Amino acid sequence: MHGINGGDPKFTDAAAGDFRLLAGSPLIDAAQTNVAGDFGGAVRPQGAGSDTGAFEFGGASPPSP
C-alpha cells in the first residue's frame, strides 16, 4: 500500500472492521488518484490530497462507533 512502507496504517479499529483513519496515519494525503467522495460520502480531498483507503480523514479522530 502506497504511503505506509510496512508501518502501522493507524486505522480506528481494524479488528472490528473500522478502517477510518486516525490522526497521524501515513495514509492521509497519500493516494495516487483523486476521487470526488469517500465510502461514507465525505468530499475528497480534505487536505493536500486524497487519502488512501475507503474513508477520507476529516481532521479529527473519528468517534467510537
All heavy atoms as TSV, in Angstrom:
chain	resi	resn	atom	element	x	y	z
A	1	MET	N	N	0.841	-1.171	0.000
A	1	MET	CA	C	0.000	0.000	0.000
A	1	MET	C	C	0.894	1.245	0.000
A	1	MET	O	O	1.787	1.376	0.815
A	1	MET	CB	C	-0.880	-0.016	1.249
A	1	MET	CG	C	-2.188	0.703	1.065
A	1	MET	SD	S	-3.195	0.753	2.564
A	1	MET	CE	C	-3.561	-0.943	2.833
A	2	HIS	N	N	0.681	2.145	-0.936
A	2	HIS	CA	C	1.491	3.360	-1.025
A	2	HIS	C	C	1.365	4.195	0.244
A	2	HIS	O	O	0.291	4.392	0.771
A	2	HIS	CB	C	1.041	4.194	-2.224
A	2	HIS	CG	C	1.722	5.509	-2.317
A	2	HIS	ND1	N	3.017	5.624	-2.738
A	2	HIS	CD2	C	1.317	6.758	-2.011
A	2	HIS	CE1	C	3.365	6.897	-2.714
A	2	HIS	NE2	N	2.341	7.599	-2.270
A	3	GLY	N	N	2.480	4.687	0.734
A	3	GLY	CA	C	2.445	5.631	1.837
A	3	GLY	C	C	2.698	5.055	3.210
A	3	GLY	O	O	2.943	5.797	4.135
A	4	ILE	N	N	2.640	3.720	3.390
A	4	ILE	CA	C	2.837	3.209	4.740
A	4	ILE	C	C	4.170	2.509	4.941
A	4	ILE	O	O	4.602	2.346	6.052
A	4	ILE	CB	C	1.677	2.305	5.211
A	4	ILE	CG1	C	1.544	1.055	4.369
A	4	ILE	CG2	C	0.393	3.059	5.268
A	4	ILE	CD1	C	0.585	0.036	4.941
A	5	ASN	N	N	4.814	2.073	3.871
A	5	ASN	CA	C	6.130	1.447	3.963
A	5	ASN	C	C	6.205	0.387	5.046
A	5	ASN	O	O	7.149	0.319	5.803
A	5	ASN	CB	C	7.207	2.514	4.195
A	5	ASN	CG	C	7.304	3.463	3.039
A	5	ASN	OD1	O	7.193	3.065	1.884
A	5	ASN	ND2	N	7.491	4.735	3.325
A	6	GLY	N	N	5.159	-0.436	5.155
A	6	GLY	CA	C	5.157	-1.515	6.122
A	6	GLY	C	C	4.825	-1.096	7.537
A	6	GLY	O	O	4.810	-1.911	8.438
A	7	GLY	N	N	4.555	0.177	7.767
A	7	GLY	CA	C	4.236	0.672	9.105
A	7	GLY	C	C	2.760	0.540	9.433
A	7	GLY	O	O	1.959	0.065	8.630
A	8	ASP	N	N	2.407	0.968	10.613
A	8	ASP	CA	C	1.024	0.927	11.094
A	8	ASP	C	C	0.191	1.951	10.327
A	8	ASP	O	O	0.489	3.140	10.365
A	8	ASP	CB	C	1.008	1.239	12.583
A	8	ASP	CG	C	-0.372	1.231	13.209
A	8	ASP	OD1	O	-1.372	0.943	12.508
A	8	ASP	OD2	O	-0.460	1.526	14.411
A	9	PRO	N	N	-0.897	1.530	9.644
A	9	PRO	CA	C	-1.729	2.485	8.915
A	9	PRO	C	C	-2.609	3.346	9.819
A	9	PRO	O	O	-3.193	4.314	9.378
A	9	PRO	CB	C	-2.596	1.595	8.020
A	9	PRO	CG	C	-2.644	0.286	8.717
A	9	PRO	CD	C	-1.324	0.149	9.438
A	10	LYS	N	N	-2.673	3.007	11.104
A	10	LYS	CA	C	-3.456	3.746	12.106
A	10	LYS	C	C	-4.934	3.810	11.749
A	10	LYS	O	O	-5.518	4.875	11.611
A	10	LYS	CB	C	-2.871	5.127	12.354
A	10	LYS	CG	C	-1.479	5.064	12.942
A	10	LYS	CD	C	-0.999	6.407	13.398
A	10	LYS	CE	C	0.380	6.246	14.022
A	10	LYS	NZ	N	0.882	7.506	14.528
A	11	PHE	N	N	-5.536	2.617	11.605
A	11	PHE	CA	C	-6.977	2.524	11.447
A	11	PHE	C	C	-7.629	2.660	12.816
A	11	PHE	O	O	-7.038	2.315	13.838
A	11	PHE	CB	C	-7.372	1.173	10.846
A	11	PHE	CG	C	-6.905	0.969	9.422
A	11	PHE	CD1	C	-6.237	-0.182	9.066
A	11	PHE	CD2	C	-7.156	1.912	8.443
A	11	PHE	CE1	C	-5.827	-0.395	7.771
A	11	PHE	CE2	C	-6.751	1.720	7.134
A	11	PHE	CZ	C	-6.078	0.563	6.796
A	12	THR	N	N	-8.877	3.102	12.854
A	12	THR	CA	C	-9.589	3.270	14.121
A	12	THR	C	C	-9.660	1.954	14.883
A	12	THR	O	O	-9.280	1.890	16.053
A	12	THR	CB	C	-10.997	3.830	13.877
A	12	THR	OG1	O	-10.859	5.113	13.259
A	12	THR	CG2	C	-11.779	3.976	15.160
A	13	ASP	N	N	-10.137	0.870	14.250
A	13	ASP	CA	C	-10.229	-0.448	14.884
A	13	ASP	C	C	-10.357	-1.511	13.803
A	13	ASP	O	O	-11.445	-2.020	13.536
A	13	ASP	CB	C	-11.418	-0.504	15.836
A	13	ASP	CG	C	-11.438	-1.759	16.705
A	13	ASP	OD1	O	-10.604	-2.668	16.488
A	13	ASP	OD2	O	-12.288	-1.823	17.612
A	14	ALA	N	N	-9.249	-1.838	13.169
A	14	ALA	CA	C	-9.254	-2.784	12.053
A	14	ALA	C	C	-9.823	-4.146	12.458
A	14	ALA	O	O	-10.531	-4.776	11.679
A	14	ALA	CB	C	-7.847	-2.952	11.488
A	15	ALA	N	N	-9.546	-4.593	13.675
A	15	ALA	CA	C	-10.048	-5.894	14.131
A	15	ALA	C	C	-11.571	-5.940	14.130
A	15	ALA	O	O	-12.174	-6.987	13.906
A	15	ALA	CB	C	-9.502	-6.215	15.519
A	16	ALA	N	N	-12.200	-4.790	14.356
A	16	ALA	CA	C	-13.660	-4.704	14.380
A	16	ALA	C	C	-14.225	-4.241	13.032
A	16	ALA	O	O	-15.416	-4.000	12.908
A	16	ALA	CB	C	-14.108	-3.746	15.483
A	17	GLY	N	N	-13.341	-4.088	12.023
A	17	GLY	CA	C	-13.783	-3.687	10.697
A	17	GLY	C	C	-13.952	-2.186	10.511
A	17	GLY	O	O	-14.551	-1.743	9.546
A	18	ASP	N	N	-13.398	-1.379	11.431
A	18	ASP	CA	C	-13.486	0.080	11.322
A	18	ASP	C	C	-12.174	0.598	10.741
A	18	ASP	O	O	-11.183	0.731	11.453
A	18	ASP	CB	C	-13.757	0.694	12.696
A	18	ASP	CG	C	-14.044	2.184	12.620
A	18	ASP	OD1	O	-13.806	2.801	11.556
A	18	ASP	OD2	O	-14.513	2.735	13.629
A	19	PHE	N	N	-12.187	0.864	9.434
A	19	PHE	CA	C	-10.976	1.261	8.726
A	19	PHE	C	C	-10.865	2.768	8.513
A	19	PHE	O	O	-10.107	3.219	7.664
A	19	PHE	CB	C	-10.890	0.509	7.395
A	19	PHE	CG	C	-10.730	-0.968	7.598
A	19	PHE	CD1	C	-11.813	-1.815	7.459
A	19	PHE	CD2	C	-9.515	-1.508	7.961
A	19	PHE	CE1	C	-11.682	-3.179	7.663
A	19	PHE	CE2	C	-9.365	-2.863	8.167
A	19	PHE	CZ	C	-10.453	-3.711	8.024
A	20	ARG	N	N	-11.602	3.560	9.312
A	20	ARG	CA	C	-11.414	5.006	9.258
A	20	ARG	C	C	-10.028	5.331	9.812
A	20	ARG	O	O	-9.510	4.626	10.669
A	20	ARG	CB	C	-12.497	5.720	10.063
A	20	ARG	CG	C	-13.885	5.532	9.451
A	20	ARG	CD	C	-14.968	6.090	10.331
A	20	ARG	NE	N	-15.006	5.362	11.601
A	20	ARG	CZ	C	-15.563	5.817	12.712
A	20	ARG	NH1	N	-16.134	7.003	12.729
A	20	ARG	NH2	N	-15.558	5.098	13.814
A	21	LEU	N	N	-9.422	6.410	9.303
A	21	LEU	CA	C	-8.065	6.764	9.689
A	21	LEU	C	C	-8.031	7.594	10.965
A	21	LEU	O	O	-8.907	8.409	11.215
A	21	LEU	CB	C	-7.397	7.564	8.565
A	21	LEU	CG	C	-7.329	6.873	7.212
A	21	LEU	CD1	C	-6.707	7.805	6.179
A	21	LEU	CD2	C	-6.569	5.565	7.293
A	22	LEU	N	N	-6.980	7.362	11.756
A	22	LEU	CA	C	-6.725	8.170	12.950
A	22	LEU	C	C	-5.722	9.269	12.606
A	22	LEU	O	O	-4.961	9.154	11.636
A	22	LEU	CB	C	-6.143	7.292	14.066
A	22	LEU	CG	C	-7.066	6.216	14.627
A	22	LEU	CD1	C	-6.293	5.306	15.568
A	22	LEU	CD2	C	-8.246	6.858	15.343
A	23	ALA	N	N	-5.692	10.321	13.397
A	23	ALA	CA	C	-4.708	11.390	13.224
A	23	ALA	C	C	-3.310	10.790	13.202
A	23	ALA	O	O	-3.008	9.872	13.961
A	23	ALA	CB	C	-4.842	12.406	14.353
A	24	GLY	N	N	-2.476	11.273	12.310
A	24	GLY	CA	C	-1.106	10.784	12.211
A	24	GLY	C	C	-0.932	9.586	11.295
A	24	GLY	O	O	0.176	9.094	11.139
A	25	SER	N	N	-2.014	9.107	10.672
A	25	SER	CA	C	-1.909	7.969	9.758
A	25	SER	C	C	-1.056	8.342	8.550
A	25	SER	O	O	-1.231	9.414	7.967
A	25	SER	CB	C	-3.295	7.543	9.271
A	25	SER	OG	O	-3.170	6.583	8.227
A	26	PRO	N	N	-0.138	7.454	8.142
A	26	PRO	CA	C	0.663	7.727	6.948
A	26	PRO	C	C	-0.164	7.656	5.657
A	26	PRO	O	O	0.328	8.012	4.599
A	26	PRO	CB	C	1.739	6.637	6.981
A	26	PRO	CG	C	1.132	5.532	7.754
A	26	PRO	CD	C	0.232	6.190	8.772
A	27	LEU	N	N	-1.413	7.218	5.758
A	27	LEU	CA	C	-2.276	7.140	4.582
A	27	LEU	C	C	-2.937	8.474	4.251
A	27	LEU	O	O	-3.483	8.650	3.152
A	27	LEU	CB	C	-3.357	6.074	4.790
A	27	LEU	CG	C	-2.850	4.661	5.084
A	27	LEU	CD1	C	-4.018	3.711	5.292
A	27	LEU	CD2	C	-1.950	4.169	3.983
A	28	ILE	N	N	-2.897	9.425	5.181
A	28	ILE	CA	C	-3.510	10.734	4.958
A	28	ILE	C	C	-2.736	11.466	3.865
A	28	ILE	O	O	-1.513	11.577	3.924
A	28	ILE	CB	C	-3.562	11.554	6.264
A	28	ILE	CG1	C	-4.491	10.858	7.266
A	28	ILE	CG2	C	-4.017	12.987	5.998
A	28	ILE	CD1	C	-4.484	11.468	8.650
A	29	ASP	N	N	-3.452	11.922	2.852
A	29	ASP	CA	C	-2.901	12.643	1.693
A	29	ASP	C	C	-1.947	11.787	0.856
A	29	ASP	O	O	-1.131	12.324	0.110
A	29	ASP	CB	C	-2.189	13.938	2.109
A	29	ASP	CG	C	-3.104	14.932	2.774
A	29	ASP	OD1	O	-4.325	14.879	2.546
A	29	ASP	OD2	O	-2.594	15.787	3.522
A	30	ALA	N	N	-2.039	10.460	0.939
A	30	ALA	CA	C	-1.094	9.581	0.253
A	30	ALA	C	C	-1.659	8.887	-0.984
A	30	ALA	O	O	-0.953	8.114	-1.611
A	30	ALA	CB	C	-0.576	8.517	1.227
A	31	ALA	N	N	-2.901	9.151	-1.373
A	31	ALA	CA	C	-3.497	8.470	-2.524
A	31	ALA	C	C	-2.848	8.924	-3.824
A	31	ALA	O	O	-2.410	10.064	-3.955
A	31	ALA	CB	C	-5.002	8.717	-2.581
A	32	GLN	N	N	-2.812	8.032	-4.790
A	32	GLN	CA	C	-2.243	8.322	-6.094
A	32	GLN	C	C	-3.260	8.985	-7.024
A	32	GLN	O	O	-2.874	9.547	-8.039
A	32	GLN	CB	C	-1.719	7.032	-6.730
A	32	GLN	CG	C	-0.578	6.413	-5.963
A	32	GLN	CD	C	0.653	7.305	-5.999
A	32	GLN	OE1	O	1.100	7.692	-7.058
A	32	GLN	NE2	N	1.177	7.646	-4.836
A	33	THR	N	N	-4.543	8.872	-6.720
A	33	THR	CA	C	-5.585	9.463	-7.553
A	33	THR	C	C	-6.567	10.220	-6.676
A	33	THR	O	O	-6.667	9.980	-5.473
A	33	THR	CB	C	-6.361	8.382	-8.333
A	33	THR	OG1	O	-6.969	7.484	-7.411
A	33	THR	CG2	C	-5.454	7.606	-9.267
A	34	ASN	N	N	-7.298	11.125	-7.274
A	34	ASN	CA	C	-8.330	11.855	-6.556
A	34	ASN	C	C	-9.698	11.411	-7.047
A	34	ASN	O	O	-9.913	11.270	-8.240
A	34	ASN	CB	C	-8.189	13.368	-6.765
A	34	ASN	CG	C	-7.031	13.940	-5.994
A	34	ASN	OD1	O	-6.767	13.541	-4.866
A	34	ASN	ND2	N	-6.330	14.879	-6.587
A	35	VAL	N	N	-10.601	11.169	-6.138
A	35	VAL	CA	C	-11.997	10.860	-6.452
A	35	VAL	C	C	-12.859	11.857	-5.696
A	35	VAL	O	O	-12.433	12.438	-4.709
A	35	VAL	CB	C	-12.369	9.403	-6.084
A	35	VAL	CG1	C	-11.615	8.409	-6.947
A	35	VAL	CG2	C	-12.119	9.119	-4.627
A	36	ALA	N	N	-14.085	12.058	-6.145
A	36	ALA	CA	C	-14.942	13.106	-5.591
A	36	ALA	C	C	-15.392	12.859	-4.157
A	36	ALA	O	O	-15.581	13.797	-3.392
A	36	ALA	CB	C	-16.165	13.298	-6.477
A	37	GLY	N	N	-15.581	11.599	-3.751
A	37	GLY	CA	C	-16.082	11.321	-2.408
A	37	GLY	C	C	-15.581	9.999	-1.876
A	37	GLY	O	O	-15.068	9.171	-2.614
A	38	ASP	N	N	-15.722	9.809	-0.574
A	38	ASP	CA	C	-15.297	8.552	0.038
A	38	ASP	C	C	-16.488	7.636	0.289
A	38	ASP	O	O	-17.625	7.967	-0.048
A	38	ASP	CB	C	-14.485	8.798	1.315
A	38	ASP	CG	C	-15.298	9.259	2.514
A	38	ASP	OD1	O	-16.542	9.378	2.420
A	38	ASP	OD2	O	-14.685	9.487	3.565
A	39	PHE	N	N	-16.253	6.493	0.898
A	39	PHE	CA	C	-17.267	5.479	1.140
A	39	PHE	C	C	-18.402	5.994	2.021
A	39	PHE	O	O	-19.536	5.582	1.893
A	39	PHE	CB	C	-16.601	4.252	1.780
A	39	PHE	CG	C	-17.496	3.055	1.879
A	39	PHE	CD1	C	-17.819	2.317	0.754
A	39	PHE	CD2	C	-18.015	2.663	3.099
A	39	PHE	CE1	C	-18.641	1.207	0.848
A	39	PHE	CE2	C	-18.836	1.560	3.207
A	39	PHE	CZ	C	-19.149	0.829	2.074
A	40	GLY	N	N	-18.088	6.932	2.917
A	40	GLY	CA	C	-19.095	7.498	3.808
A	40	GLY	C	C	-19.748	8.762	3.270
A	40	GLY	O	O	-20.582	9.356	3.932
A	41	GLY	N	N	-19.363	9.202	2.069
A	41	GLY	CA	C	-19.955	10.378	1.452
A	41	GLY	C	C	-19.214	11.677	1.696
A	41	GLY	O	O	-19.664	12.731	1.262
A	42	ALA	N	N	-18.063	11.633	2.377
A	42	ALA	CA	C	-17.274	12.849	2.615
A	42	ALA	C	C	-16.626	13.307	1.311
A	42	ALA	O	O	-16.211	12.504	0.485
A	42	ALA	CB	C	-16.197	12.593	3.661
A	43	VAL	N	N	-16.528	14.609	1.139
A	43	VAL	CA	C	-15.881	15.190	-0.033
A	43	VAL	C	C	-14.381	14.937	0.049
A	43	VAL	O	O	-13.784	15.009	1.120
A	43	VAL	CB	C	-16.165	16.707	-0.093
A	43	VAL	CG1	C	-15.419	17.361	-1.240
A	43	VAL	CG2	C	-17.659	16.958	-0.219
A	44	ARG	N	N	-13.779	14.623	-1.103
A	44	ARG	CA	C	-12.331	14.471	-1.190
A	44	ARG	C	C	-11.771	15.508	-2.126
A	44	ARG	O	O	-12.419	15.863	-3.088
A	44	ARG	CB	C	-11.983	13.078	-1.733
A	44	ARG	CG	C	-12.169	11.990	-0.739
A	44	ARG	CD	C	-11.632	10.693	-1.286
A	44	ARG	NE	N	-11.554	9.736	-0.190
A	44	ARG	CZ	C	-11.107	8.513	-0.336
A	44	ARG	NH1	N	-10.709	8.080	-1.504
A	44	ARG	NH2	N	-11.062	7.706	0.690
A	45	PRO	N	N	-10.559	15.997	-1.910
A	45	PRO	CA	C	-9.729	15.797	-0.726
A	45	PRO	C	C	-10.110	16.754	0.402
A	45	PRO	O	O	-10.683	17.799	0.157
A	45	PRO	CB	C	-8.327	16.101	-1.228
A	45	PRO	CG	C	-8.513	17.103	-2.312
A	45	PRO	CD	C	-9.847	16.749	-2.947
A	46	GLN	N	N	-9.744	16.372	1.628
A	46	GLN	CA	C	-9.961	17.221	2.797
A	46	GLN	C	C	-8.676	17.962	3.160
A	46	GLN	O	O	-8.706	18.882	3.959
A	46	GLN	CB	C	-10.400	16.373	4.003
A	46	GLN	CG	C	-11.724	15.683	3.825
A	46	GLN	CD	C	-12.894	16.560	4.170
A	46	GLN	OE1	O	-12.838	17.349	5.091
A	46	GLN	NE2	N	-13.965	16.424	3.426
A	47	GLY	N	N	-7.559	17.537	2.609
A	47	GLY	CA	C	-6.264	18.166	2.898
A	47	GLY	C	C	-5.527	18.438	1.603
A	47	GLY	O	O	-6.139	18.788	0.588
A	48	ALA	N	N	-4.216	18.216	1.617
A	48	ALA	CA	C	-3.376	18.481	0.452
A	48	ALA	C	C	-3.656	17.524	-0.691
A	48	ALA	O	O	-3.382	17.819	-1.848
A	48	ALA	CB	C	-1.906	18.413	0.848
A	49	GLY	N	N	-4.203	16.351	-0.379
A	49	GLY	CA	C	-4.530	15.353	-1.386
A	49	GLY	C	C	-5.495	14.353	-0.801
A	49	GLY	O	O	-5.779	14.366	0.391
A	50	SER	N	N	-6.009	13.470	-1.649
A	50	SER	CA	C	-6.913	12.425	-1.164
A	50	SER	C	C	-6.152	11.415	-0.323
A	50	SER	O	O	-4.954	11.194	-0.524
A	50	SER	CB	C	-7.579	11.710	-2.343
A	50	SER	OG	O	-8.481	12.575	-2.991
A	51	ASP	N	N	-6.866	10.800	0.609
A	51	ASP	CA	C	-6.264	9.788	1.474
A	51	ASP	C	C	-6.395	8.414	0.838
A	51	ASP	O	O	-7.340	8.146	0.101
A	51	ASP	CB	C	-6.953	9.770	2.842
A	51	ASP	CG	C	-6.892	11.115	3.544
A	51	ASP	OD1	O	-6.017	11.927	3.204
A	51	ASP	OD2	O	-7.725	11.348	4.424
A	52	THR	N	N	-5.451	7.529	1.130
A	52	THR	CA	C	-5.509	6.154	0.678
A	52	THR	C	C	-6.571	5.428	1.496
A	52	THR	O	O	-6.616	5.569	2.710
A	52	THR	CB	C	-4.139	5.466	0.868
A	52	THR	OG1	O	-3.171	6.184	0.108
A	52	THR	CG2	C	-4.182	4.026	0.409
A	53	GLY	N	N	-7.428	4.664	0.839
A	53	GLY	CA	C	-8.440	3.883	1.537
A	53	GLY	C	C	-9.850	4.374	1.277
A	53	GLY	O	O	-10.081	5.309	0.512
A	54	ALA	N	N	-10.797	3.731	1.931
A	54	ALA	CA	C	-12.214	3.987	1.685
A	54	ALA	C	C	-12.709	5.282	2.318
A	54	ALA	O	O	-13.687	5.858	1.858
A	54	ALA	CB	C	-13.051	2.818	2.211
A	55	PHE	N	N	-12.041	5.751	3.372
A	55	PHE	CA	C	-12.520	6.916	4.106
A	55	PHE	C	C	-11.505	8.045	4.104
A	55	PHE	O	O	-10.321	7.832	4.356
A	55	PHE	CB	C	-12.847	6.540	5.561
A	55	PHE	CG	C	-13.950	5.529	5.664
A	55	PHE	CD1	C	-13.676	4.189	5.839
A	55	PHE	CD2	C	-15.274	5.921	5.559
A	55	PHE	CE1	C	-14.694	3.250	5.922
A	55	PHE	CE2	C	-16.304	4.998	5.637
A	55	PHE	CZ	C	-16.012	3.660	5.822
A	56	GLU	N	N	-11.966	9.261	3.854
A	56	GLU	CA	C	-11.136	10.460	3.895
A	56	GLU	C	C	-11.056	10.945	5.343
A	56	GLU	O	O	-12.069	11.057	6.031
A	56	GLU	CB	C	-11.769	11.537	3.005
A	56	GLU	CG	C	-10.956	12.784	2.870
A	56	GLU	CD	C	-9.753	12.656	1.952
A	56	GLU	OE1	O	-9.535	11.574	1.359
A	56	GLU	OE2	O	-9.011	13.623	1.843
A	57	PHE	N	N	-9.846	11.230	5.817
A	57	PHE	CA	C	-9.663	11.752	7.165
A	57	PHE	C	C	-10.164	13.180	7.198
A	57	PHE	O	O	-9.823	13.991	6.344
A	57	PHE	CB	C	-8.181	11.707	7.557
A	57	PHE	CG	C	-7.892	12.229	8.931
A	57	PHE	CD1	C	-8.280	11.515	10.049
A	57	PHE	CD2	C	-7.255	13.435	9.104
A	57	PHE	CE1	C	-8.021	11.988	11.329
A	57	PHE	CE2	C	-6.980	13.926	10.370
A	57	PHE	CZ	C	-7.360	13.195	11.477
A	58	GLY	N	N	-11.004	13.514	8.174
A	58	GLY	CA	C	-11.615	14.831	8.235
A	58	GLY	C	C	-10.954	15.828	9.161
A	58	GLY	O	O	-11.514	16.868	9.428
A	59	GLY	N	N	-9.797	15.517	9.709
A	59	GLY	CA	C	-9.101	16.474	10.557
A	59	GLY	C	C	-9.165	16.176	12.043
A	59	GLY	O	O	-8.517	16.808	12.833
A	60	ALA	N	N	-9.973	15.208	12.444
A	60	ALA	CA	C	-10.064	14.807	13.856
A	60	ALA	C	C	-10.285	13.301	13.894
A	60	ALA	O	O	-10.855	12.736	12.978
A	60	ALA	CB	C	-11.211	15.511	14.555
A	61	SER	N	N	-9.818	12.663	14.926
A	61	SER	CA	C	-10.034	11.226	15.048
A	61	SER	C	C	-11.526	10.954	15.150
A	61	SER	O	O	-12.265	11.692	15.816
A	61	SER	CB	C	-9.318	10.672	16.277
A	61	SER	OG	O	-7.936	10.729	16.068
A	62	PRO	N	N	-12.010	9.910	14.466
A	62	PRO	CA	C	-13.448	9.625	14.489
A	62	PRO	C	C	-13.923	9.162	15.860
A	62	PRO	O	O	-13.139	8.597	16.617
A	62	PRO	CB	C	-13.586	8.500	13.467
A	62	PRO	CG	C	-12.238	7.894	13.341
A	62	PRO	CD	C	-11.251	8.979	13.677
A	63	PRO	N	N	-15.168	9.420	16.183
A	63	PRO	CA	C	-15.717	8.939	17.448
A	63	PRO	C	C	-15.863	7.424	17.420
A	63	PRO	O	O	-15.930	6.826	16.345
A	63	PRO	CB	C	-17.080	9.608	17.535
A	63	PRO	CG	C	-17.439	9.897	16.124
A	63	PRO	CD	C	-16.148	10.143	15.395
A	64	SER	N	N	-15.908	6.817	18.555
A	64	SER	CA	C	-16.118	5.365	18.617
A	64	SER	C	C	-17.501	5.029	18.085
A	64	SER	O	O	-18.466	5.742	18.387
A	64	SER	CB	C	-16.004	4.873	20.054
A	64	SER	OG	O	-14.706	5.115	20.543
A	65	PRO	N	N	-17.583	3.955	17.277
A	65	PRO	CA	C	-18.907	3.579	16.725
A	65	PRO	C	C	-19.852	3.062	17.789
A	65	PRO	O	O	-19.531	2.717	18.849
A	65	PRO	CB	C	-18.573	2.494	15.716
A	65	PRO	CG	C	-17.155	2.122	15.899
A	65	PRO	CD	C	-16.530	3.123	16.820
